[in-house]
Amino acid sequence: MFPMADIWLILPEILLVLYACAILLLEPFVPSSQKAILAYFSLAALALAGFTSFRLIHLDYAVFSGMYLLDPYSTFFKFLLYIASAFVVLLSMNYIKIEKINIGEYYAFLLIATAGMMVMVSGGDLITIYLGLELNSICFYVLAGFKRYEERSTEASAKYFILGSFSSGILLYGISILYGLAGTTNLKELSAFFAASSTNSAAIPSFGGALTVAMVLLTVGFGFKVAAVPFHMWTPDVYEGAPTPITAFLSVSSKAASFAVFLRVFLSVFGGVQQDWQAILIVLSVVTMGLGNLVAIAQENIKRMLAYSSIAHAGYAMIGLVVGDKLGIYSLMLYLMIYTFMNLGAFGIVILLQRGGISGEAISDFTGLAKKHPLYALLMMVFMFSLAGLPPTAGFVAKFNVFMAAVNAHLAWLAVLGVVFSAISAYFYLRIVMVMYMKEPAGETVLATSPALSIALLVAVAVVVLIGIFPGPLIDYAQTAILPIR
Amino acid sequence: MENFILNDLGYPQLTLLLVIPLIGTMFLAFLRDREKIRVVAMVTSLVNLVASLPLFFYFDPSTYKMQFVEGPYPWIATLNIHYTVGVDGISLLMVLLTTLLTPICILCSWRAIDKKVKGFMSALLIMETGMIGVFVALDFVLFYVFWEAMLIPMYLIIGIWGGPNRIYAAVKFFLYTLAGSLLLLVAMIALYFAGGKTFDIVTLMNGHYPPAFQFWIFLAFFMAFAIKVPMFPFHTWLPDAHVEAPTAGSVILASVLLKMGAYGFLRFCLPVLPHATLTFTPLILAFSVIAIVYGAYMALAQSDLKKLIAYSSVSHMGFVTLGIFVMNVQGIEGALLQMINHGITTGALFLLVGMAYDRTHSRMIADYGGIARPMPRYGAMLTIFAFSSLGLPGTNSFVGEFLVLLGTFMTHRGTAVIATLGVILAAVYVLWMVQRVLFGPVTKPENAGLADLGMREMAALVPLVVLVFWVGFYPMLLLNFLHATVGHLLEQVTAVAPPSLTEQLADRVTGPLGNYLKGLL
């Protein structure tokens, strides 16, 4: 029986998809000079969905026979997704005009991708999760190749598509093994099954290596989505080739949603066998931080640098996952939320410098920005110091909580490694500040400013500084929204 | 809160000191005229100086307790992080040193900084907030936030307004200190869980931690503070930073920033980790002595005035760490006095180098010679501070160094003898430098017409001259503030762990270093 009442609980997702369809229908009737209307339309959709989610904020239900979970944890991530998508819309408005990809489908795909990620974070069944993952991935494949006249963009799209479908296949293989072992794909039932067998010491060995293989396959699948080393190969190329707002979108939303699922699956399904996967993820976390930060130093293209920086941040965030207790979960959530603001801010400044082609992509294009445009240079400086994790910015709060979780879980050495890499990362973030402030501008820098972009940047910087100084409310909210763990 | 004496002045005294520079910075943001920017910055720093005077007059020197305490006000309630500020004898003097030096720095940058004046003055004022914050914070997270946030304006001051090789120096300074501070962060978190989930510094001081735990925490603290001091062998960033920084940057760096490392040792290592402190004492004494002699020896070889003073700083800070870790009243009080004195004297020396640089655009000793003839006031000033730097009796540094050496001699004779070498070498490099710069015939014809110090420059130097002699003849002015605090500090260290543990590290280290350590005992 189809439970009609449950429909109301997935209203935000339905709204976004309906609006996306409406955009597709309206698109031919909107003259190309008026495409901004569609952007406002998307913003309205996101605002409405955000409002609906806000009304559902305290609910904790499993709907559609446990296929779909509406809990504070998923709602937290949905807010993150709304914020990120709204930012991306604001960052895109002027950019897609300059890049001559000013067509309505752009916004439609953006909204559908958002809906897909919402399905992902709310998934209560491996099948739902897979569905959401594919829904957003396909949108991203298209969005990455949106600059269809540009080789780099189509290459990014193709690369992402091929590697993405490959990793989806691996993920699906892992899911099928789990189904073979437990006879179900429902997270709750899987969790109960493995919990029961873990108390019965004879049962675990009877799985043979199958459970381990399934865990590894799932790690590969999710590791690809969060851009963890060694599944990160696609990241720099796709980030470089994709339209910059899409790069920003990928680096925050896709990563956050995938981490949300990563955490949910591993803590609920494999919660009873944490020792088995903790070691794998510790290794992943260390190599991810290490490679991301070290290779970022060598980059000359700011989008590639931010790509490696986003790999490195996945490594820090993974510490929260490795720890996996209350402190670990909320620190991961906090980390992703803060990362959203500071990274979108940094990409916003990159977009500001882009006036078509590859202008604004080389780090040298930032030379002397402080002289010509002191305000934007100041904003970029704040974002860079925040990404480096310096107080009094939000980035410090994020790292502080993650390291706290690690120390509390007797992984102080992991925290020490984290801070060592953090010190290394300061070098390349500082480099941006250095070229902006300490070098003389070579020529005229014309910025592609627009009111929407400026608003987005100012909001981002205000949030980064405010959370840096008063992190209390956000920490409290994240703590109330953590996953129920046993 | 029996360890606190709440602020009863009727207004938030310490918070006011933190906020005034920030308000000044906000005013600066709306100004365009350079002269107005300078005036507003100057007025702000003077207001802060005046606002800090009640600390001096109302401080009760008879107690070790934290005074003028505000808070604890919840800041991040779920993690038990609070906004708590207060001062004891140690931090009081540091705060006053900071508020005194900031206007002097602004004064000396009046003409020397002619590009991006607004940015420079803002950075200086934000620095002031950061520095005061470090000294008054009574919550570890609050301390850490100020400690690290301060790196940003200092990085910009060196990197934007510095000399030709400024970018290298700024990045080196930043990364070096950041690496140390980040280890401090992890240690701080570990201490939070070990000390009953609190970041309150006074509570942490009263906790007892297992020796093995203390060992690791101390190691992390040591890295952070030793880099900041900077203690040999972590000093390599200092000469670069000093040489490239603008005058005001050098002054702040030498006078206040270096003190933060020593302050960290006194505030955290000794009272919180007494056990590990005793374990590490021989190693730190060894490093201190090496710093004293090595710094002085390097200073001897420099042809660049700023480098010479930078290496003399390494040597002088060696006395500070030596005094702290001999762990008796004379040693620690001497070290504290030496901290203040070094702030006054070395700050003034950097000012003087800057003033000469403004005229000739050279820091090379060889480019000077006989300039006392065209610049008699300059000659007098340089001579006074040079004598202070070498520790002539009657000047401030004599008292500090004498107390440190006295304290060292009481417990570690051999060490004291070697350290005394540093005093002798100081006389050599300082007098030699003065001779080459000031006296004899004017070697370069273009130096004959140099203008002597003007009113503004004298105004920056005179307060420091007064302090040189005041502290030199009447050190009780400062020592009065210290007795109770230092006495309590020593109780905390000696009460918890038996001194015999000093030998632990000597036993762990083998080879020549181990033998040397054993010799120290």
Interface residues (C-beta under 8 A of the other chain):
Chain A: F385 L390 P391 P392 F396 F400 F403 M404 V407 N408 A412 A415 V416 V419 V420 S422 A423 A426 Y427 L430 V433 M434 Y437 M438 F470 P471 G472 I475 D476 Q479
Chain B: P74 W75 I76 A77 T78 L79 V141 Y144 V145 E148 A149 L151 I152 Y155 L156 G159 I160 R166 I167 A170 V171 F174 L175 L178 A179 L182 L183 L185 V186 I189 A190 Y192 F193
